[in-house]
Amino acid sequence: VQPQQDAKMCDQTFLAITFGPCDSCGLNKPLMNIYLKNEPINYCSLCVEL
């Protein structure tokens, strides 16, 4: 029994860290890939907080 895998599969929120141009400010920074309603957006940590 591996309940942790099942929990991840059921989680609708996905967060990953990549590096590239921010969709908000356009600067090359470490980005957070955030999925809102199945639409991926890439925001750097500064823009995520704003």
RODO-2510 file (C-alpha; in nm, 4 decimals, decimal comma):
residues 50
     n   res          X          Y          Z
     1     v     0,0000     0,0000     0,0000
     2     q     0,1430     0,3367    -0,1101
     3     p    -0,1028     0,6140    -0,0140
     4     q     0,1479     0,8903    -0,0934
     5     q     0,1427     0,8116    -0,4675
     6     d    -0,2369     0,8118    -0,4672
     7     a    -0,2400     1,1500    -0,2943
     8     k    -0,0119     1,3005    -0,5591
     9     m    -0,2276     1,1643    -0,8416
    10     c    -0,5382     1,3232    -0,6915
    11     d    -0,3740     1,6603    -0,6298
    12     q    -0,4924     1,9176    -0,8855
    13     t    -0,2103     2,1639    -0,8053
    14     f     0,1227     2,1120    -0,9807
    15     l     0,4344     2,3158    -0,9081
    16     a     0,7757     2,2738    -1,0711
    17     i     1,0884     2,4891    -1,0843
    18     t     1,2523     2,5670    -1,4200
    19     f     1,4728     2,8439    -1,5607
    20     g     1,3703     3,0789    -1,8404
    21     p     1,1818     3,3991    -1,9293
    22     c     0,9063     3,4989    -1,6903
    23     d     0,5615     3,5317    -1,8532
    24     s     0,5023     3,8469    -1,6464
    25     c     0,8294     4,0460    -1,6390
    26     g     1,0151     3,8719    -1,9254
    27     l     1,3429     3,8291    -1,7350
    28     n     1,5376     3,5017    -1,7372
    29     k     1,4999     3,3732    -1,3819
    30     p     1,4217     3,0504    -1,1964
    31     l     1,0523     3,0081    -1,2691
    32     m     0,7581     2,8455    -1,0985
    33     n     0,5373     2,6571    -1,3449
    34     i     0,1885     2,7103    -1,2053
    35     y    -0,1141     2,5386    -1,3570
    36     l    -0,4371     2,7351    -1,3204
    37     k    -0,7405     2,5606    -1,4724
    38     n    -0,4987     2,3395    -1,6747
    39     e    -0,3305     2,6508    -1,8256
    40     p     0,0451     2,6597    -1,7535
    41     i     0,1966     2,9948    -1,6603
    42     n     0,5649     3,0573    -1,5875
    43     y     0,6205     3,3262    -1,3244
    44     c     0,9431     3,4071    -1,1422
    45     s     0,9212     3,4101    -0,7629
    46     l     0,9050     3,7919    -0,7552
    47     c     0,6049     3,8095    -0,9904
    48     v     0,4281     3,5260    -0,8064
    49     e     0,4361     3,7352    -0,4882
    50     l     0,2993     4,0497    -0,6557
***
